[in-house]
Amino acid sequence: MLTIVLLLLATVAAVLLARLFFSGFRKRQLSVAEQMGLASRICIAAAADAFDVELDHSLDSLAKLDELIEQGFAGVLEVTDDTVYVLAAYFGQVLVHTCGAEWQAANGQDAKPTLKIGSILESISPFGMIERKLLAPQDTNLAAEVRELMMRTESAHVNAN
């Protein structure tokens, strides 16, 4: 009887130790930057698969993104939130890679992450820019907006020195 009780206690102890050990390996929540990086990679894969367009986080790829949105979403009445999310994540990641922007967590439940670029005081919303592009594809040029943003960043940097 004592042997059975000891075996039972040893089994319970082993289960508890295993739980404690493996609880340290639980999946952690991704940071905003990691979430946006993952969504950006989804955008790259989807663009290659659906439109045969290669995106590479370069400034030149924004012209491809402009064209993809103009042609790929022309006549689409409603674009899903997921589509806006991956397009905005890609657009934002271009700014991260080329302008040194940093993702900032959203403030509020319905808010979306924003970007902060060095010496520019205001936050930039890639989501707002993508939504504007989707609403008026011919009137919005993402590549031109980034060039303007880079000039403002450069100007603010020069004025700060």
ROVEXDREN-843209 format. One record per residue: residue number from 1; z, x negated, y negated of N, C-alpha, C in turn; residue in three letters. Coordinates in steps of 0.001 Angstrom, whole numbers. Each point is the difference from the previous one (the first is absolute). Layout:
[site NUM,[Z,X,Y],[Z,X,Y],[Z,X,Y],'Ala'];
...
This chain:
[site 1,[0,-819,1184],[0,819,-1184],[0,-872,-1262],'Met'];
[site 2,[856,-1018,6],[74,-909,-1137],[-1334,-703,-211],'Leu'];
[site 3,[-701,-330,1057],[-1290,-657,-97],[-1023,909,-678],'Thr'];
[site 4,[29,1263,342],[-925,962,-602],[285,144,-1490],'Ile'];
[site 5,[1267,91,-382],[376,120,-1402],[-430,-1247,-772],'Val'];
[site 6,[235,-1188,582],[-410,-1240,-661],[-1517,-81,-146],'Leu'];
[site 7,[-745,411,1005],[-1458,20,-95],[-470,981,-1071],'Leu'];
[site 8,[648,1142,-69],[-338,994,-1021],[284,-545,-1398],'Leu'];
[site 9,[1155,-630,-190],[336,-593,-1291],[-968,-1134,-359],'Leu'];
[site 10,[-378,-791,973],[-945,-1092,-244],[-1360,566,-406],'Ala'];
[site 11,[-424,1080,633],[-1273,636,-344],[43,547,-1416],'Thr'];
[site 12,[1106,697,-354],[140,543,-1352],[8,-1131,-1023],'Val'];
[site 13,[708,-1083,299],[52,-1139,-912],[-1391,-615,-164],'Ala'];
[site 14,[-739,-111,1088],[-1354,-570,-77],[-913,881,-860],'Ala'];
[site 15,[107,1320,159],[-810,925,-790],[362,-114,-1474],'Val'];
[site 16,[1291,-42,-317],[433,-124,-1396],[-460,-1321,-616],'Leu'];
[site 17,[129,-1084,748],[-457,-1296,-505],[-1515,-1,-217],'Leu'];
[site 18,[-730,609,916],[-1450,77,-159],[-364,794,-1253],'Ala'];
[site 19,[705,1112,-225],[-256,796,-1202],[278,-805,-1261],'Arg'];
[site 20,[1117,-703,-17],[327,-809,-1169],[-1044,-1096,-210],'Leu'];
[site 21,[-402,-628,1076],[-970,-1077,-92],[-1344,510,-511],'Phe'];
[site 22,[-493,1077,585],[-1317,502,-365],[-14,784,-1310],'Phe'];
[site 23,[1149,429,-479],[8,699,-1288],[-383,-952,-1129],'Ser'];
[site 24,[201,-1283,211],[-425,-992,-988],[-1509,-150,-71],'Gly'];
[site 25,[-703,501,1015],[-1460,-109,43],[-702,1295,-379],'Phe'];
[site 26,[739,917,-543],[-633,1244,-436],[-1008,-292,-1081],'Arg'];
[site 27,[-975,838,-58],[-1053,-172,-989],[580,204,-1388],'Lys'];
[site 28,[-194,-979,-856],[490,117,-1366],[-1033,726,-833],'Arg'];
[site 29,[437,555,-1106],[-920,691,-892],[-803,-1031,-786],'Gln'];
[site 30,[-1297,254,-123],[-876,-929,-711],[258,72,-1499],'Leu'];
[site 31,[-152,-1125,-665],[91,-24,-1459],[-1241,667,-579],'Ser'];
[site 32,[49,315,-1284],[-1153,614,-660],[-1216,-920,114],'Val'];
[site 33,[184,-1281,-222],[-1111,-947,92],[-594,-17,1413],'Ala'];
[site 34,[853,59,1008],[-486,17,1387],[-744,1298,304],'Glu'];
[site 35,[523,1122,-497],[-676,1287,207],[-1376,-4,-642],'Gln'];
[site 36,[-70,-512,-1224],[-1281,-25,-707],[-972,-976,667],'Met'];
[site 37,[511,-1120,497],[-849,-950,723],[-583,618,1263],'Gly'];
[site 38,[825,744,735],[-466,671,1212],[-1046,1061,-341],'Leu'];
[site 39,[274,819,-1002],[-956,1039,-402],[-1304,-634,-484],'Ala'];
[site 40,[91,-1131,-663],[-1189,-714,-469],[-844,-470,1182],'Ser'];
[site 41,[651,-499,1030],[-735,-439,1192],[-669,1187,702],'Arg'];
[site 42,[632,1153,-48],[-607,1210,557],[-1258,340,-796],'Ile'];
[site 43,[71,-120,-1318],[-1160,253,-855],[-1145,-957,340],'Cys'];
[site 44,[312,-1263,186],[-1018,-999,339],[-683,372,1318],'Ile'];
[site 45,[805,361,997],[-553,363,1310],[-835,1274,-90],'Ala'];
[site 46,[481,985,-749],[-736,1259,-133],[-1309,-202,-747],'Ala'];
[site 47,[13,-821,-1050],[-1223,-272,-765],[-1035,-689,887],'Ala'];
[site 48,[441,-933,817],[-915,-708,894],[-545,939,1068],'Ala'];
[site 49,[871,829,552],[-399,888,1087],[-862,1163,-477],'Asp'];
[site 50,[430,683,-1058],[-687,1218,-443],[-1185,-266,-922],'Ala'];
[site 51,[86,-1047,-815],[-1030,-227,-1019],[-718,-1330,144],'Phe'];
[site 52,[413,-811,980],[-573,-1330,196],[112,-843,-1275],'Asp'];
[site 53,[1173,95,-653],[285,-730,-1237],[1133,-980,286],'Val'];
[site 54,[-204,-1253,-366],[1018,-1032,196],[828,-153,-1270],'Glu'];
[site 55,[1276,266,87],[928,-188,-1117],[884,-1194,306],'Leu'];
[site 56,[299,-815,-1029],[734,-1242,255],[1078,-325,-1044],'Asp'];
[site 57,[444,975,-755],[1025,-177,-1038],[-449,-876,-1165],'His'];
[site 58,[-1293,-219,-139],[-487,-780,-1146],[-333,952,-1143],'Ser'];
[site 59,[-134,-574,-1202],[-419,818,-1138],[-1401,562,225],'Leu'];
[site 60,[-858,-777,638],[-1360,470,294],[8,1218,917],'Asp'];
[site 61,[1008,97,856],[38,1132,930],[281,1324,-714],'Ser'];
[site 62,[489,-68,-1247],[245,1248,-735],[-1307,716,-324],'Leu'];
[site 63,[-1075,-745,-205],[-1306,633,-198],[-410,743,1270],'Ala'];
[site 64,[301,-595,1148],[-283,669,1281],[861,1253,146],'Lys'];
[site 65,[1268,-100,-418],[890,1159,70],[-498,1106,-926],'Leu'];
[site 66,[-425,-368,-1209],[-580,977,-928],[-1175,730,658],'Asp'];
[site 67,[-892,-784,577],[-1190,579,632],[371,855,1205],'Glu'];
[site 68,[934,-470,789],[450,751,1171],[526,1368,-419],'Leu'];
[site 69,[811,33,-1052],[558,1271,-471],[-1104,885,-576],'Ile'];
[site 70,[-890,-597,-777],[-1082,782,-610],[-915,615,1053],'Glu'];
[site 71,[-317,-760,1032],[-924,508,1011],[714,698,1149],'Gln'];
[site 72,[1101,-554,422],[686,535,1174],[745,1296,-244],'Gly'];
[site 73,[385,228,-1248],[789,1191,-288],[-715,957,-955],'Phe'];
[site 74,[-1280,-247,-240],[-779,889,-868],[-71,1379,658],'Ala'];
[site 75,[334,999,-764],[-80,1368,495],[1179,440,844],'Gly'];
[site 76,[944,-885,252],[1184,379,767],[934,753,-945],'Val'];
[site 77,[315,1238,366],[812,835,-882],[1457,-424,-37],'Leu'];
[site 78,[509,-385,1146],[1414,-382,43],[175,-1244,855],'Glu'];
[site 79,[591,-1006,-587],[271,-1248,707],[1466,30,428],'Val'];
[site 80,[257,-391,1235],[1370,59,514],[903,-1011,-701],'Thr'];
[site 81,[1280,283,21],[984,-929,-573],[-36,-1347,707],'Asp'];
[site 82,[-246,23,1310],[-66,-1255,757],[-1161,-867,-469],'Asp'];
[site 83,[-1118,632,-303],[-1159,-746,-494],[313,-632,-1348],'Thr'];
[site 84,[587,776,-889],[395,-528,-1315],[975,-1159,199],'Val'];
[site 85,[922,151,918],[1022,-1022,255],[-630,-1324,423],'Tyr'];
[site 86,[-918,37,978],[-576,-1267,479],[-942,-612,-1034],'Val'];
[site 87,[-746,838,-733],[-869,-527,-1057],[832,-650,-1105],'Leu'];
[site 88,[1087,668,-410],[866,-541,-1049],[712,-1263,484],'Ala'];
[site 89,[384,-11,1254],[652,-1194,551],[-959,-1185,-23],'Ala'];
[site 90,[-1256,237,387],[-976,-1090,-36],[-207,-476,-1437],'Tyr'];
[site 91,[-215,942,-907],[-206,-342,-1401],[1184,-808,-529],'Phe'];
[site 92,[1206,447,304],[1195,-716,-431],[113,-1381,613],'Gly'];
[site 93,[-365,-117,1262],[77,-1302,666],[-998,-995,-598],'Gln'];
[site 94,[-1121,486,-507],[-925,-890,-707],[724,-592,-1207],'Val'];
[site 95,[748,830,-724],[755,-481,-1167],[1114,-955,420],'Leu'];
[site 96,[613,258,1129],[1037,-902,517],[-616,-1361,302],'Val'];
[site 97,[-1146,-1,684],[-647,-1253,409],[-619,-762,-1166],'His'];
[site 98,[-533,704,-988],[-759,-683,-1050],[738,-143,-1322],'Thr'];
[site 99,[950,876,-267],[674,-11,-1311],[1493,-295,99],'Cys'];
[site 100,[493,-184,1206],[1429,-253,161],[862,1231,-226],'Gly'];
[site 101,[-571,1181,169],[773,1232,-167],[1027,125,1118],'Ala'];
[site 102,[1027,782,-274],[1044,271,1004],[214,1495,96],'Glu'];
[site 103,[118,481,1240],[265,1423,219],[1420,324,-402],'Trp'];
[site 104,[173,1172,-596],[1324,509,-347],[198,1320,723],'Gln'];
[site 105,[1196,200,503],[307,1231,723],[-148,1206,-922],'Ala'];
[site 106,[-334,1112,608],[-145,1248,-751],[1362,502,-455],'Ala'];
[site 107,[11,599,-1172],[1220,618,-521],[-140,1505,133],'Asn'];
[site 108,[749,578,882],[-85,1439,223],[-695,301,1310],'Gly'];
[site 109,[207,1214,471],[-494,369,1316],[-1526,83,63],'Gln'];
[site 110,[-640,559,-1011],[-1450,156,23],[-740,-1147,-673],'Asp'];
[site 111,[738,-936,-545],[-620,-1117,-712],[-643,-963,995],'Ala'];
[site 112,[-961,-735,-489],[-697,-988,818],[297,-1393,-544],'Lys'];
[site 113,[-114,-1005,857],[253,-1370,-461],[-930,-388,-1150],'Pro'];
[site 114,[477,-889,-835],[-779,-511,-1124],[-76,-1520,113],'Thr'];
[site 115,[-765,-590,-890],[-127,-1449,-38],[496,-526,-1329],'Leu'];
[site 116,[593,-1159,47],[418,-720,-1197],[-752,-1318,-2],'Lys'];
[site 117,[-672,-272,-1117],[-739,-1256,-121],[668,-838,-1073],'Ile'];
[site 118,[483,-1145,395],[610,-997,-865],[447,442,-1371],'Gly'];
[site 119,[-803,-330,-1010],[437,180,-1372],[-357,1360,-592],'Ser'];
[site 120,[-687,845,742],[-293,1346,-504],[1252,845,213],'Ile'];
[site 121,[420,667,-1035],[1259,730,61],[-84,1286,813],'Leu'];
[site 122,[-1123,712,-83],[-60,1282,699],[-338,-185,1474],'Glu'];
[site 123,[395,992,787],[-369,16,1408],[-1399,571,127],'Ser'];
[site 124,[-688,-416,1026],[-1364,463,253],[34,870,1246],'Ile'];
[site 125,[-697,1122,-57],[-52,913,1139],[-1354,-68,691],'Ser'];
[site 126,[-94,-715,1112],[-1254,-5,750],[-359,1404,492],'Pro'];
[site 127,[1023,806,271],[-239,1354,479],[-677,840,-1085],'Phe'];
[site 128,[477,-123,-1234],[-608,722,-1104],[-1431,-434,-241],'Gly'];
[site 129,[-249,-1294,118],[-1350,-519,-220],[-957,486,1086],'Met'];
[site 130,[454,6,1239],[-842,476,1112],[-227,1508,-133],'Ile'];
[site 131,[1036,752,-351],[-172,1446,-178],[-1009,283,-1112],'Glu'];
[site 132,[60,-773,-1080],[-951,164,-1096],[-1419,-329,469],'Arg'];
[site 133,[-132,-1047,794],[-1307,-387,537],[-545,1098,908],'Lys'];
[site 134,[845,590,819],[-448,1060,905],[-404,1263,-757],'Leu'];
[site 135,[704,277,-1096],[-324,1197,-798],[-1285,-187,-805],'Leu'];
[site 136,[-229,-1191,-516],[-1185,-272,-823],[-601,-1336,426],'Ala'];
[site 137,[-646,-32,1160],[-485,-1277,553],[-928,-775,-921],'Pro'];
[site 138,[-869,682,-703],[-969,-689,-853],[614,-459,-1319],'Gln'];
[site 139,[1103,615,-390],[625,-308,-1294],[1092,-1062,82],'Asp'];
[site 140,[374,-382,1207],[1089,-961,183],[-537,-1200,762],'Thr'];
[site 141,[243,-1186,-541],[-447,-1230,636],[1226,-871,248],'Asn'];
[site 142,[429,-44,1254],[1217,-737,352],[-129,-1489,-318],'Leu'];
[site 143,[-1149,-566,296],[-205,-1436,-263],[127,-291,-1495],'Ala'];
[site 144,[-585,851,-844],[81,-199,-1455],[1439,178,-488],'Ala'];
[site 145,[707,949,567],[1394,211,-407],[863,-1206,346],'Glu'];
[site 146,[-269,-628,1133],[769,-1192,374],[-353,-1168,-903],'Val'];
[site 147,[-1272,-143,-351],[-378,-1064,-938],[730,192,-1335],'Arg'];
[site 148,[45,1239,-478],[719,296,-1246],[1486,-303,144],'Glu'];
[site 149,[559,355,1133],[1410,-262,280],[280,-1496,15],'Leu'];
[site 150,[-900,-769,591],[172,-1451,49],[-69,-606,-1402],'Met'];
[site 151,[-882,540,-851],[-73,-495,-1382],[1299,320,-738],'Met'];
[site 152,[560,1183,208],[1282,360,-625],[1109,-913,499],'Arg'];
[site 153,[-14,-302,1289],[1009,-879,589],[-114,-1398,-608],'Thr'];
[site 154,[-1219,-492,-97],[-250,-1317,-591],[440,-30,-1450],'Glu'];
[site 155,[-334,1046,-735],[360,97,-1412],[1519,46,-168],'Ser'];
[site 156,[666,766,838],[1458,85,-85],[635,-1343,339],'Ala'];
[site 157,[-589,-726,943],[506,-1309,388],[-153,-1000,-1150],'His'];
[site 158,[-1159,35,-655],[-256,-902,-1133],[933,333,-1146],'Val'];
[site 159,[194,1274,-297],[871,419,-1091],[1472,-334,285],'Asn'];
[site 160,[375,-41,1267],[1376,-313,361],[301,-1482,-222],'Ala'];
[site 161,[-1027,-820,65],[194,-1451,-184],[-148,-329,-1432],'Asn'];
